[in-house]
Amino acid sequence: MNAPLRKVAVACLVLFGLLLVNVNYVQTVKADDYRNDPRNARALLRTFANERGPIVLSGGAGGATPLAVDKPTPQERFKFLRTYPGGPPYAHVTGFSSFVYGTTSLERAENGVLSGESDKLLVRRLSDYVTGRKPEGGRVVLTLQAAAQRAAFAALQGKKGAVVALDPRTGAVLAMVSTPSYDPAKLSSHNGESIRAYYRQLQDDRDEPLLNRAVQQTYPPGSTWKVVTTAAALSDGKVKPESQVASPRELDLPQTDRNLKNFGGGSCGDNKTSTLSEAFRISCNTAFGQLGIDLGGDAQREQAEKFGIGDDSLRLPGRIATSVFPTDLSPPQEAQSAIGQFDVRVTPLQMALVAAGIANDGDVMRPYLVRELQAPDLSRLGTTDPEVYRDDAVSQEVADQITAMMELVVAKGTATSAQIPGVRVAGKTGTAQNATGQAPHAWFVGFAPADDPQVAVAVVVEDGGSAGSEATGGRVAAPIGRDVMRAVLGQ
């Protein structure tokens, strides 16, 4: 054999060898990744041949409430149709299961149990194989309360925004709503053309209905951040609620020719000093701006991190946008950050955790949506046990002090529209400056009852909703928080 032929033969052998290596790599090492890839239409079609398990709310006397459930069809290719009795109010929680676009949200996070392919259901699968029984997926039981979810969704209609309500004692998510929403059933039909058309419609919508604003979007928190700044100041020990703090009509910011003003150009008391508690009640920007400079950026950031700001590992059970507090701040930036402006960015979930931490004597519980996983026969596969997420974010003494100050805000401050007859409510409003030319975001965080907290809530309404430039947290967001807390408390 001459030299050129030998080279060709060797090259062919090398290529065949590489081909064999690649085939083995794909079929062994990468097999699970390809099998579980949500874009894998073959795997999705296989799952439509078996009954997918339901996503439900935990049942009381009336039994479990289905949010997502399979229904049998006469078709040969798709033997089951995924339906969503929960509809748009629960869409961002359940997500969808589509043979075109795969799975999202809980449908994706708990796909192993729902499809029946989880290792937790191995014995069940073996039993199905031996007995000839049709394979079924397991059940996912959520922590959400139907009344709270309905109240949040109804209150947010016609607005872009989000609500998160937590049980501060356990971290269980009682409500999680993002608006505008969408109909997951239209993405799980068996008509590929209509699915694609609806998905394009959702993608082209400038209001981004597919975006879960509760956990996937961050916002400037405005004056709700004063809860965190107050926590830092009280924990530092240099001030108490009754301490006098500077509260000028305008705060002369160092290193700049600009001044920090109060909302609407208003005054704080005598425009000289006021107690910290009074500055908190009336949401005095200049007082908290000076407090931010006195504390410094590092102290503010340390307190923020104690509540979980900056943690990019939190899951619910999918990925959550990371809330941030800026670094390397100048004095003017310290002042702006102390009132929840400059580059402070948080998710509604994060602000609900801040409120829940104050409500729970300073301990922040890890949030969770899945209460229990069950086999098709309803036997228990696993439950979620409450777990401390941030231990001692503030001391119990500081938590009690902030609670009393937040009660004053609701009793006779900026959040009187959050009052619930016969119930002590603690809260804080925020009106966060947005992009130039756009109306401010309206915020509310709070919890109730203040003396025995059972629900903590965070509300954000983008661009002030229908109130536009006239929006404030007290006018727009606080009534939504009140309605959700009332629903949880059965008021």
N, C-alpha and C positions, 0 to 999 in steps of 0.2 A: 504494500500500500504506500503510495507516495505521500509526501508531507502534507500537501493541501487537503487530501482526503482524510488523513489522520486528524488534522485540526478540526475539520467539519464533524467527524465522528465524535471527537472529544467534546466539542461544543454541544452536540445533540445529547450526549450522555449527561452532561452537566445540566442542561435544560430539563431533561426528563427527571433527573434527580431533584432539581428544585421544584418541579411540578408535584412530585410525590411528597416532598416535605410540606409543601403548601397545602395539599389535600389533607394530609394527616393533621396539620396545624388547625385548619378550618374545622375538621370533623371532631377534633378532641379538645384542644385548648380553647378555641373560640366558639364552640358549639352552643354553650349556655348563653353567651352574649348575643349571638345571632337569634337564638330561639326566643329570648326574652325581649328583644328589641321591639319597641312599640310600632315600628314601621314594617315589621315582618308580617305581610299580609297572609302568608300561609299559616303562621302560628295563630293569627287572629281568626282566620276561617276555621281552624281546628277548634278554637274555643267556642265558636258559635254552634258547633255540633253538640256541645254539652251545656247543661243548664248552669249558668253563672250564678253564684250566690248573691243574696240581697245585701244592700246597705240599709240599715234600719235605725230608728230611734229606739232607745231602750223602752220596753213595754211596761205599762202599769197594769191596772185592772182591765184596760181595753186591749192589751197585747201590744206587740211591737208595731210601730208605724213604718211602712216601707218607703224609702226614698229612691231606691233603684232596685229593680227586680226584673227577672226574665219572664217572658210569656211564650208559650209554645206556638209555633206556626206550622202550617201544612207544607212549607217549602222543603225541598230536598237539600238544597245547599245551606240555607240558614234555618236550622230547626228551632231557634229561639230568637226572640226580639227583645233587646234591652229597652226597658221602659223606665220613666222617671216620674213616679207619682208626686215626688217632692217638688218637681218643676223648677222654675227660675229662682225661687227663694233659696234653694239649696245647691244651685248649679256649681258655684265656686268651691263648695265643699265636696260634693260627690265627683265632680268632673264628668267625663263621658267615656263610653267605650264604643269605638267606631271601627268598622272594618277598613275604613279609608284612612283615618287619622290616628288610629291607635287609642291609647288610654291616657287620661290626665287625672290630676288631683288624687283623691282616694281610690278611684278606680285603678290608677296606676300604682300608687304606694302599696295597696293591699291586694294587688293582682294575684299573687301566689295563692292566697286563701280563697279569694273570690272565684278564681278559675279552677280551684281544686288541685293545683300543682305544687302547693307548698309542702315542704318536708313534714310540716305538722299534720298533714293529711295522708301521709304515706300508708299507714295501716288501713285507712279507709279506701285508698286506691287499690291496695292489694285485695281487700275484701270485695270490692266491686268487680275486680278481674276474676276472682274465684267464683263468685255467686252469679255473675252475669248481670249484676245490677247496673243501671245507667249511672255514669259518673255525674256528681254534682259538686258545685263549689260550696265553700263555707260562707258563714254569715259574719258581717262586720257591724257591730253595735256601737253607735256613737253616743257622745255625752250631751249633744245639743238638746235644748228644751224647745219644743214646738211653739209654745206661746211666745217665748222671747224672740225666736227666729221670725215669726210672723210679725211681731210688733216692730222689729228692726227693719224688715223689708218694707212694710207699709209706710213707716215714717220716712224712709229714704226715697220713696217713689218720686220721680221727676228730678232727682238730684244725682250728682256724681259724688260718691263717698263710700264710707265703710263704717261698720259697727263691729266691735268685738266685746263680748261679755264673758267674764270668767267667774268661777267660784274661787274666791281668794284663798279659801282654806285648803283646796286640793289642786287647783290649776286646771280643773275641767273646763272646757270651752262650752259655754251655755248658749252662745249665739255668735255666728260669724257670717256677716252679710256684706256683699259688695254690689254696688249699683253704678251703672246699669248692668243688668244680668242678661242671660240668654237661655234658650230652651235646649237642654241637653238631648231631649228626645229627637230633635231634628238632626242631630249629628250621629244618632245611633240607629237610624232607619236602615232599610235594606236597599235603598235607592241611592246608588253612588252619585248620580248626577245632582240630585236634590241636596245631598250632603255637601258636595263641593260648592254648590251655589250659595247655600246658607253660610258655610264657613268663610267664603270670600266676602259675603255681606258683613259678617262680624269683623273680619280683618280690616275692611275698608271703612268701618265706622270710626269716626274721629273720637268718639267717647270711649272706645276700647272696652267693649262689654266682656271680652275674654279675660281681661286683667282682674286678678283678685286683689283689689286695693287694700284689703285688710292685712295682707302679709307680703305682697309683692311690690308695693309702692311705698316710698318714703316721702315724708312731708316735713316742712318746718313746723314745729309744734306750737310756736307762739307762746302765749302766757301759761299754757298748761305746764310748760317746762319749769315754771317758777316753783313747782312742787319739788323738783330735783335740786334747784338752786337753794331752796329753803332747807332741804335735807342736808346739803353740804354745809350751810352756814350753822345750823343747829348742832350738827355732829362735830363741827370744829370747836364748839364750846365758847366761842367769843361773843355770841349773841343768844338771846332768848326771845320768845314771842313778845315779851313786854319791853324789850330793849328799843331805845330810840335809834332810828337810822335816818340818814340824810335822804330827803325827798324833795329836791328842788323842782320847780316847774319845768326847767330844762337842765340836763346834766351836761356840763362842759367836758367833752371827751378829750383826753390828753392826746397829743401827737397829731391832732387834726383840727380843722376849723369848723367841724360839724358838731352839733349838739344832739343829744338823745332826748326825745320828747315823749310825753305820755300820749296814750291813745286819744285821738281827737284834739290834741293840744291842751288837754285838761290839766288841772292842778291836783296836788296830793296834800290834803290838809291845809296847813298854813304855808305850804311851799318851802318849808325849812326842814322839819323833821316830823317823823311819825313813828309809831311803834311798828315792829316787823309784822305783827299780826294785822294791824290796820293796813299797812302797805300791801299785804297779801290779799286782804279782803277786797280792796278797791283796785287791785292789780296795777300798782304804781310802777311804771317802767323805770323811772329815774332812780327810785330806791333800789330796785333789783339790779340796775346797771351798775350803780356804785358798789353794791354788794358783790357783784361779779368781779369788779376790779380789785376789791379788797381781798377776795378769796384767791384770785388768780386762776389761770386756765388749768393748771395741774390739779388743783383741789376740785374744781368743777368736774374735770374728766374722771378723776378717781371715783367720785360719787356716782357719776353716770354709769361707769363700768360695774359698780356694785349692783345696779339694777339690770345689768345685762347688755347695756349699749356697747356696741363694738364686737359682740359675739357673733361670729359667722357660722357657728356650728349648730345653732338652734334649728330644730325641725318640727313640723306640725302636720303630718309626718314628712311632708315634702319640704323643699328649700324655702327659706324665709329671707327676704331682703335684709341686709345688715343695717341696723340703725347706727348712726355715727355722731361722735362729738369731735370737733376739729382739734388739731394739734398746733403747737407753736403760735399761740395767739398773742397779738399785741393788746395793750390795754383797751383800746376801742373795741376790738374784737371780743375781748373778755366780757365787756359790758353788753354787747349785742348777743353773745351766746347765752348769757345769763337770763335773757328774756326769750330764749328759744328762737332766735333769728340767726343771722350770719350763715354758717354752714352746718348748723345742727339739723339733722334729718332723722326722722323716726317713722316706724310703721305704726298703724293703729294698734296692732297687737302689742308692741313694745310699750306704748303708753298705758294700755290696759294692765300690763305687768307692773308698771310703776304704781298705778292706783291700787292694784291688788297687794303689792308689797307693803304699802302704808296700811291698808286694811288688815293685813295679817301680822300685825305687830313687828313689821320689818323684815319678815321672811318672804321671799318671792318663790312661789311654787312653779315647777316646770309645767307649761301648758300642754294639754293633750286633748285630742278629739276622739280617739278610739277607746271606748270603755271596755270592750270585750270582743274576742274573736271566738266564733263557735263553729263546730263541725255541722254538716247537714242535718244530723240528728239532734242538734242544739246542745250537744255536750261541749264543755268549755275547753278551748284550746289555749287560752291565755287571757289575762286581764291586765289593765294598766293600774299600777299602784301609785298613789300620790308620792311625789319626790320633790325635795327642796332643790330649787334651781340656783338661787342666790341666798345663802345663809346670812342673816343679819345685815341686809342692805342698809338698814338704819337700826338703831337701838329701839327697844319698845318705848322708851321715854320719848324719843324723837318722833316715833310713829304716832304716839298719843298727842303730842303737841301739834303735829301737822294735821291730824284728824280734826282737832278742835278748830284749827284755823280754816280748814276746808268746810266745816259745818257753818262757820260764820259767812263764808262766801255764798252758800245756798240760803241761809236764813235771811241775810240782809246785805248781800254783795252783788256780784255780777251774775250769779247763777240762781236767782230766785225762781226762774222758770223750771228748775229741776226739783222743786219741792214736791213731796208726796205727803198728803194729809195723814197725820198719825205716825209718820216714819221719820226718823232722824237721817238726813242725807248729807253726805260730805262730797264736795265737788270743787272743780276749778275749770274756768272757761279759758279759751284762747282765741285770739283773732290774729292769724299769722299772715304777715305780708307775703305776697306771692310775686310772680314775675311782673315787671313793669307793665302797667296798663291793664292788669288783671285784678279782679276783686280778691280780697283776702280769703284764706281758708278759715272755716269756722270749726272750733274744737270744743269738746267737753270731755273731762275725765272725772270719775267719781265712784262712790260705792255706797251701799245701803244694806241694812240699817247701820248707821255709823257706830252704834254701841254693840252690834252683833253682826258684822258684815257677812252677807250671803251672796252678794253679787258686786263685782267691780266692772266698770264699763269704760270704753273709750269710743268716741264718735268724732269723725271728721267729715265735713261737707266741703268739697272742692269749690273754690270760687264763690263761696257763700250761698250756693244754690240759687233759688229765685230771688233772694234778697240782694244779690249782687254786691255792689260797693257799700251798701248799707248793712251788710251782714256783720254780725258779731257772734262769738261763741254762745253768749247768753241768749240771744234771740233765735238762733238757728239750730245749734247743736245740743244745747242743754235740754230742750223739750224731747228730743229724740232719746237722749240718755235716760230721762225720766220715764218715758214709755217702756223702754226695755227693762229697767229696774222694776217697775211696777209689774210687768208681766212675769218676771222671775219670782217676785214676792207674792204673786197671786192677788194683787191689789185691784 
